[in-house]
Amino acid sequence: MTWNRRTFLKTTAAAGLAATTGGLNARDAGATPIIPKASGADDPLGIRAHFPVVRELAYLNTASMGPMPQPVHEALTAYADERMTFRNSSSRGAAIAGARERFATLFGADTDEIALLYSTSDGENLVANAIDWRAGDNVVIDELHFTTAFVVFRELEKRTGVELRVVPSVEGRARPEDYEARTDARTRLISVAWVSNRNGFRHDLPTLAEIVHAQGGYLFADGIQALGTFPTDLHAEGVDFACGNGYKWLFGDFGCAPFYARREHLEWMNPDRFGHGQVARTLSDHRYELRATAGKFEYANPSHAPVAALNASLGFIEEVGLERIAGHTQALAGELRSELVRLGMELFTPANNPSPIVSFYHGLDADELAAALSDEGVRFTFQEDGRLLRAAVAMFNNRDDIDRLLGVIARMV
């Protein structure tokens, strides 16, 4: 499969992949592939030209927000042009179908198991509100989870008497055996950040699924730091629910959050809000039959521009290849981790962890370090009041980006 930006815009038909929903099959005769078969050490995946951010910055901050690649920018521009002219209004519906189909295909789900929500937090709230909780039930999470989970389940504690059990991290890991020790017959849900935003720790979802399913409960995975960074099959992972968003490792935009609900749960799950977007069929006397697929959670108009962006970005990721992305980013993150250990840094990210995020305690003056890194054009995230530095290695990063970060650390220690 090969394509260039001119072909890409033709297939988007003004709003992001409006021509087809199954793949980028169109191609100009003799066109140069947008993704070369091979490239040099400076550009291992052959895609840096499509990320203008690399011209000035060593951008190691995709765990916060992924930069937009050129084809996604062009799809958004095409969407805006269509909104000015209304020359192809059907393209918006085609982009919705395309984003849903592409996500399902890339990540091992069926299209009727995918809803396009507005945020990852929407997904966690939806699951929390769908379960028929009873006082004395419990939910198990770990301290590497994102803030939203704690807010959602602490509020659930207040309203329903459900107990929140928190698994501590040990050497940067939330261990399955510690989950198992806190899971019992009253555990209705285990909720995890599939890849932690704090240190990149990646959970083994099948093991957690086995633990909670043995007790009759469910597994939810916040996939915002996971989806787009490695190949996966949601069916094989055993997870019951998962949600991500377009603006990090999927390289789309805010406002389009793909939500996965395993088909067997769709019958008992009720939406936590309602609107015209859920209508499958209009009946008499102002009555309506609602959709039975995961689309029943899409209660209102979608955010069409973020949907167009996600549709385009998933096409881009599909062309680059998730296996290539994982191989490159995990190897580079491993090199970064090894060099940081050599420099005497205290790593928060555990060893042999298959994710592109590396977090470490730098032990330096945070303001001085931030200024020095800014001078070198290095973008990153501070956490824990500046004590912890998080670097995220994306598909477009190369060894020079890593060396710019390491060079600053080496000068200051």
N, C-alpha and C positions, 0 to 999 in steps of 0.2 A: 504494500500500500504506500503510495507516494503522492504528495500534494505540495503546492506552493501557496503563497498568500492570495494570489489572484484566483486560483481554484477555490481556495477556502471561502472567499467572499462570494463567489458564485453559488456555492452550496449553501451558504447561510441565507441567501435570498432575503437580505436586508434585516434579518433579526436574529441571526445565529442558528445556522444549521436548519433552515426551514425546508430544504429540499428532501432530506431523508432523515430517518431516525435511527438507522442501524449502523451507519459508518460513513467515512469519508471516501466514497468510491470514485467520485469524479476526478479527472486529471487532465490537465492541458497536455497535448502531444509534445513530447520532448522536454517537459518541464523538469526543473531541478528539484529534487526532493527537499522539503523543508527540514527534514531530519537526515543528515548524512549517515551513510552506513558506518563510517568510522571517522574519527577526528583525532587531533593531537592532544598532548597532555594539557595544554592551555584550555582546551574545550572538550573534555572527554566525551560528552554526549552530543556534541555538535549543535547546541541550542543557545549558546550565549548571545548570539546576534539577535535573538528574539526577546531578550530581556535587556532593555536599554539601561536598567539600573546598574548593570555591571560596568558601564563606561566610566563611572566615577567612584562607585562604592564597592567595598567588600561587604556585601549585604549578607549578614549572618543572622537574620532576624525573621525568617519565615514563620517561626513558631509564634510570632506576634501577628504578622500580616505578610502574606506573600505578595511579591511584586507582580504586576500584571504583564504577561507576555504580549508581544505585538499582535498575534492573531486574536486574542481576547479583546484587546483595545479596539481592533478593527471591527469585531462583531458588535461591540457596544456602540461604536460610531454608526455602523449600519443600522442598528436598532433606532438610534436617535434620528437618523435621516428618515427612516420609515415613519416615525411618529410625527415628523414635520409634514410629510406628504401623503400618508395613508395609501401608498401605491401597492402595498402587499400586506394588508392587515392579517391575513390568514397565517402569515409567518410567525406570529406570536404564539398561536396554538401549536404550530409545528415545533417551535423551540421548546415548549413545555414537554411535549411528547418525546422530543429528542433527548432532553436532559434526563428524563426519567429512564428512558431505554438505555442510554449510555451508562448511567450510573449502575443500573442493574447488571448490565453486561460486564462492566469492569470489575465489579465487586461481588459477583456471585449471588445475585438475588433474582427474583422474578419481578417484572414491571409492576404487577398489581400489589407487590409488597412495599412499594416505594411511594412516599408522599413528599412533596416539596414544601417544607415549612419555612419559617422566616429566620429561626435561630436554633442553635443546638439546645439552648435552654427550653425552647418550646417542646423539644422532644422529651426531655427529662420530665418536665411538668406534665406532659400528656400521659406518660407511663404512670407517674405517681398518682395522677387523678383517676386513671382507669382501673386500678387495682381496688378490689373491695376489701379495704383494711378493717381490721378489728382490733380493739384495744388488746394489747399483749402481743400483737404481731411485731416483727422486727425487720429492719432493712440494714444491710451490711455494706459499708463503704470503707475506703482507706484514706489515710492522711495525705496521700499523693494526689487525691482527686481535686478537681477544680472547685472553686468557691460556690458555684451554683448548686452543686449537690448538697453541700452543707446547709445552704439557705433553704432549699426545697424540703429537705427531710427534717430539719429543726422545726420548720413551720408545721410539717405533718405531725411531728411529736405533739405540738401544742393543740392541734385540732382533733387528733384521733387517739392519742395515747400510745401510738406506735413507738417502739424503742429504736433509736439510732445507735448502731454499734460501729465503732471506728477501729479499723485494723492499723496498728502502728507500722511505720516503715523500719526496716532493718537493713542497714548499709545500702540505703537507696532503693530497696525493693519492698513491695508489699507481697509477702509470701503466701502461696496457696494454702500451706498448712495453717497459717494464722487465720485465713478466711474460714477454713473448715472448722477450726476450733470455735468460731463465733456463729456458725450456721447450725440451725436446728429446725425442728418441725414447724416452728412459728416464723421462720424466715420466708418472707414473701418475695424479696428482691435482693439481689446483689447488684450494686451499681459501681462501675469503675470508669476512670479515665483510661481508655485502652492504651494510649501512650500519655504519660503524665506531662502536663505543661510545666511542672516544677523541675523535673530532671530528666525527662525522656524515658523513664522506666516503662517498658512494654510488657503488658500482661499476657499470659498464656490463656486465651479465652476458653478453649475447649476444656481445660482443667477446671476453671471456675464454673463453667456450664455444668459439668458433671457433678460438682459439689452441690450447687443450688438445685439442680433438677432432681437429685436424689431426695431432696426434702420437699419437692413439689413447688419450688419457687421459680423465679425468672431471673434472667441476666440482661442488664442494660449496659451498653458500652457507649460512652462519649468518645466518638471517633474523630474529633476535630484535629487532633495531632497525629492521627494514624492514617486516615484515608488519603490516598495519594502518595504515600511514602513506601509502600511495599505491596506485592501481590497478595490478594486475600480472596476468600470465598465465604461470604457471610453464612451461607447454609452450613458449610463444613466447620466454621468456627463454633457453631452451637449457640450463638448468641440469640436471644429472643427479640431484642430491640437494639438499634444503634442509630446514632445521628451524628452528622458532621455539619460543615458549612463551607461555603465556596471560597472564603477570603484568605485561607491559610495555604495548606499544601495542595489544594485543588486549583489555586491560582485564578479564581474567579473574582467574586465581589461579595460584600455583605448582603444579607437579605434573602439568600436561597440556601436552605439547609435540608439536604436529603435525609429523610427519616425512613428507616427500615423496620418493619414489623413482620415477623414470621407469619406466614399465611394462617396457620392454625390458631393464631390469637385474634384475627380480625373479626371473628364472629362475636366474641364476648367483649372486645374493647369498644367502649363508647367514646366519642369525641368529648373534649372538655369545653368546647364552644361550638356554636352552630351558625350557619349562614347559607347564602344562596350557592356558594361554590360546591356544596356537598350534594346538590340535587342531581339525581340520576334520571328521574322521570316525574313529570307534573301530573298529578291526579286531579280529581274534581274537588270542588269546595275548598280551594286554597290548601290542599294537602299535597305532600310530596314524598316520593320514595328516594331515600338517600343512597349514595353509592356504598357498595359492600367491600370495595377494595380499600387499600391504604389511602386512596384519594378521598375517602370520607373525612379525613383530618384536614383537608384543604378547604376551609370554611368560607374564604373570601377570595377576592381577586389576587392572583399571584403578583409578585414583584417582577414584572416582565423584563426589566433591564438586567437584574442579577440572574434571572433564569437564562437569558441569552448569553450572559457571560459564562455561566456554569456549563451550558451546552457546548460552547466553544472551547472552554478550558479542558473539559473531559475529552473532547476530540484531540486536543493537543497532547494530553497525557497518554491517551491511547496510542498515538503515533510514536511518542518517545519510548513507551514501554515501561510498565511498572517494575519488571525485573531489572531492567537497566538502571532505572532510577534508584531502586533499593541497593543494588550492587555498588553503584558509585557513591551514594550519600553515606551509606553505612561504613564503607571502607574509609572515606575521608574523615568521618566523625571518629572512627577508631584511631586514625593517625593523630588527630587533634588530641584525643584523650591521652594517648601515649606520650605525646610531647609535653602536655600539661603535667603529667606525673613526673617526667624528667625535670621539669622546672620547679618541682616541689609544691604544686598546687594540691589542695584537698578536694578530691572529686566527690560530687554528690551523685553523679550518674554512675551506676554500677558497671563493672567490667562486663565485656561480652554481651552487651545489651543491643539488640537489633533495632535501633532507631537512629534518626539523624540529629538528635538533640544531645548536647553535652553541657552540663552545668557544673560549676566549681566555685569554691570559696577562694577568692584571690588574695585575701589578707593585706590588701593595699588600701591607700586612701581612695575612696570611691570617686571623689570629685576629680582628683588628679588623673586617675585611670580613665575616667570618662572623657576628660579633655584630650588626653593623649590618643585615645582611640578615635575620637572625632577628628583630630588632626590627620590621622591616617585613613580617614574615610571608612572606618569600620562601624557597622551598625549591629547592635546587639540589644539584649535586655538585662537590666539589673533586677534582682529580686531580693527579698528579705532585707529591705532598707539598704540596698546597695552592697550587701556582703556577698551575695551570690551573683555570678555572671552566667547567663545562659546564651549559648551560641547554637544556632540551628543551621545545618548544612543542607542546602537544597540542590536540585538537579543542575542549576546553572553555576554553582560554586566550583572553584578549582583550588589547587594547592596554594596558589598565590594569595587567595583570600584568607586561607588559614594562616599562612606565614605572616600576613600583615597583623593579625591578632597576636600571634605568638611573638612576633618581634617586639611589640609594645610591652607585653608581659615580661619578656626576657630582659629588656632594658630597665624595668622598674623593680625587679626582685633583688 
